[in-house]
């Protein structure tokens, strides 16, 4: 079978910050951890200074996934909205195929690689200066708390960038919305094992599929 390196004694464990729950999916981990980290950071801020509260009726700033945020609420108060970017593998290991080792007794392979992922954090406000200030806080939070994030599964933060301020005008509305993006790129370790049984089963499926295609043609 194909399984991730959960209890193999090596590798960096990916987990949530508050509860410590394991997150096996790298794509989910990257965005979820980034949002949770910012929610914790902004929850420590004083009232009247972008204080975050899980209660929508009390929070002074929205921090959420792009598919979960209420756009009507964003029009009333500032927000940080996360969108995950591409995720790609580096191809480290033997032969550039992420191979770490092979168990000669079982025939199983251990794979270990570093994945590069990115998250765009849009800092949104009705005031341009306020959007810039939020972006500044987000940027510095990831910069200075990098060692803390590494404890929860970030191998390293590869790069941080603050984009240019842009103005978004909604048709038929007088309200203006300013957006300043912060781009986070990180390296995350991914480790898994391919057992011989799974490899043989996969070979059988491929051969069987090729046989049927050949017969039809």
Beta strands, then each sheet from edge to edge (+ up, - down):
strand 1: 2-4
strand 2: 62-65
strand 3: 79-89
strand 4: 99-102
strand 5: 109-125
strand 6: 154-169
strand 7: 176-194
sheet 1: 1+ 7- 5+ 3- 2-
sheet 2: 1+ 7- 6+
sheet 3: 1+ 7- 5+ 4-
end
